[in-house]
Structure formats: structure tokens, C-alpha cells
Amino acid sequence: MSTMKINKWDSAEHPKTEEDMAAYIDACIGEAGDDAAFIAAALGDIARARGMTRLSKETGICRESLYKALSGKGNPSFGTILKVMKALGIRLHSAAV
């Protein structure tokens, strides 16, 4: 009998470019419905992919606060979300549905 090794999936390991990051956020927004924590966690995945230290410097928000706000359990302000998206090179825009 052989054993199978299963690695834990980490979404932060996959988005490499700003286009990947934007596509990931778009997909998460499409799946989230009204779950703001899901979107915050998705931004956290992208932030970890980019590097929290770098993002902290670019936003002026300390790393610990970023980890907490973008954990999916935090409740980041809209201002924090906008700062993070700008630093990640992701633009928030609207479209008619």
C-alpha cells in the first residue's frame, strides 16, 4: 500500500503578476456575494504573495495591522482596502450588472 503526500494549498503562492492578482480578486469578488471578509482574505493572499513588509512600507500600515485586517477575521476600513489595492497595483472600478 502506498501513501499519498498532500500539500496544503496556499493561494499566496500562485499570483505572480499584477494581472494574476487582478484576475484572482475579480474571481473572489464574483464568488463572495456580500461576504466582505472573503474579499479581505483574498487581498491578504495577494499581499502575502507580494510581501507584507513591502506592502507595509508602501501603505504606511504596520505589518501586524495588515495581517490582522486582511486575515478574513479582521474588519478593515474601506480606506485600508483602497490603500492596499493601490499599493498592489489593483484598481477598483464599477460595472453595471
Steps between C-alpha positions, in 0.01 A plus 500: 500500500646838405445825681409820329653827610260793482631854521295777656369744236623855553338754269785743567739277305323537166435860393830620352408803290268794553275345236488173699418696814222698332350183351511332842322793665239510221432128548474542876263795467285286272488222759475711817147631472474737795780336702743788555730278708548274197620798295728617782650150521553494121685831525700342782599213268621748242674711763692193620590418139638852454661511844349650814812697587503667161126567519540645848757747373286595199180551701641639823308233692700278737536134402312373804201721418506382139507134604208557737292711259554266206461173686133453421429540872589868513273786406713738292378849425419583142797738510729210587357293214558788256860554621577131468346473153691806379829364637431165333436669166134395495237755406151493641240573234132452447292343226131459445374148568 
